[in-house]
Amino acid sequence: MSSFPQQRRPFLSVIICIYDMEREAPRTILSACCPYQKNVSPDDYEVIVVDNGSALPFTSLDSSDFLPRPQIVRMPNPQPSPVFALNWAATHVARGTHILFAIDGARIFSDQLIANTLRAHSMCPDAFVYTLGCHLGPSVQMVSTTQGYNEEVEDRLIAESGWPSKPYALYDISVFAGSSSNGFWNPIQESNAFSLPRHLLDAIGGYHVGFISPGGGLANLEIFARYVQRPDAKNVCLLSDMTFHQVHGGIATSGKVQFSTFDAEYRSIFQRGYVQPSFDIIYLGPLRPEVAKFASIGLA
């Protein structure tokens, strides 16, 4: 018998998918770990970064001060769509009893996202817990990138904000993403940091493998709609916790691929077009002061 103690199984496995994100991924990974994440023990979760075939395998990360230590794994058989890497990591790498998916590794987490995700699951065992998404910059990046917003501008914006020593600064330099534009108080289209119990994932399934296009097309919208509209769904929206998208020439946020292309793939899989989901919402607060500018959006 081994004399080494068995490592305790983490409650939550955070799975972040990256592809050619040498600039963006270090910020995202920093934001997923302690000490950036507040009010949470690093023993309660693990961070898995799955590299989905980057031209240069992702290595540029000094994580010696991060807890939990992020585990960087390379997808054995990378595909243009991230859905395969996310499903593979959830099945073969993650040890948690709950899974958090972050399909886009360019999205910085708010500093209490992990703590409140854990709190939501402890209060509601079968919950699907989700966050809203923001774009860094003066407007959604499909627009701002046509008006001079780019990586250099964004780097300067982030540095001048005081981030990461001032985590709340990201709220001041961002706007709701288009898929979250209905605000906290209404159904949205997708979340870029959502979590669920593993038993629910086993029952309802992971990302649909029919989405094979680069970036995954509408895969993230489809899985979100599938879960929030499941029978007797308990959907918990984290008030105040968000993700903040860094510009990086992504398939959707760059505007390089039009919705009609995504729609065609969706129709080829389901023989119908995508319909924005309608669902009931449970809220977990508090609504922190830094979110004030977002709180009135979507109110009648």
ABEGO torsion letter per residue (X at the ends): XBABBBBBBBABBBBBBBBGAAAAAAAAAAAABOAABBGBBAAABBBBBBBBGBABBBABBBAAABOBBBBBBBBABBBABAAAAAAAAAAAABABABBBBBABAABBBBAAAAAAAAAAAAABAABBBBBBBBBBEABBAAAAAAAGBBAAAAAAAAAAAGOAABAAAAAAABBBBAAAAAEAABBBABBABBBBBAAAAAAAEBBBAABABBGGEAAAAAAAAAAAABBGBBBBBBBGBBBBBBBAGBAAAAGABBAAAAAAAAAAAAGBBBBBBBBBBBBBOBBBAAAAAAAABGBX
